Amino acid sequence: MMLLRDFLQMKGISKRTLTAVKYDGGKLLVNGVEQTVRHTLKTGDIVTVHFPIEQVSEGLTPETGPLTIIYEDEALLIIDKPAGQGTIPSRDQPAGTVANFVAGKFNVERVPSTVHVVTRLDRDTSGLICIAKNRHIHHLLSEQMKTAGFNRRYMALVEGELAIEQLVIEQPIGRKDGSIIERTVRADGQYARTDIEVTGMFKQQDTHYAALSVKLHTGRTHQIRVHMQWLGNPLVGDDLYGGSQKLLDRQALHCSSIGFVHPLTNKQMQFDSGFPADIVALIKEEYQLEKSSFC
């Protein structure tokens, strides 16, 4: 014997979602009959949750535009985002973002949900983004991101040489004094861990560059960019954090892999994306790699 409320919480449905079901037009059914969360369940009961129709978030205008969809099912989307496109609208880019185009897609397909971005990327960072199709899936994936079960890997080009092939950076990150955008390593910041593996090296004249495979254990704003600046190896093209734009006019950072357990099927999911054309062309056409794993 168990209360319906306790059963739903055991299944990962948050209190916020239950509140929305109760007050925003959703339904809780037990054996086809609507019940409250105080209903007592018996062995063999069939529980059905009808989530309320979600309104598009304020400030998000649905638009028609191109999306490179790597994977899609009834619960989520995996999208490969190009550099130069924002993930969500901002003051500098109020339209034309991934979220705008996904909202437009949902409109056309009559998906009763707003856009729930699970993983986001800076505008000039390319690569994979995970988007949930309703607030419940968003909650489950967000909770998974707090554990080792949700994996994100990036490929990056940085300036300078690294003396060892593998290292772990554990340095707290906080907002830089006097800036609303820039972050920095500081003692009173939030814990952040970045694992780094050197996968290649190349040289132009007297300047050395290294290619990295990077694994995030935490998701602080600008984490990889800040940690590489702290290490003394800023990202190529990252002028905000000390990188030169001599080779590239945007930070050479690409989310190359996302892995997680599917919130509905419990199957392990893995998605991969190689370096985008601008970085591949830069490496292949102009420089000779000592070791390569870019494509």
PyMOL commands that set and color helices and strands:
alter all, ss='L'
color gray80, all
select helices_A, chain A and resi 4-10+15-23+98-109+135-144+223-231+239-241+277-286
alter helices_A, ss='H'
color red, helices_A
select strands_A, chain A and resi 2-3+27-30+33-34+40-41+47-50+69-72+76-81+116-117+126-132+151-159+166-170+173-175+183-185+193-204+207-216+253-261+268-272
alter strands_A, ss='S'
color yellow, strands_A
deselect
rebuild
show_as cartoon
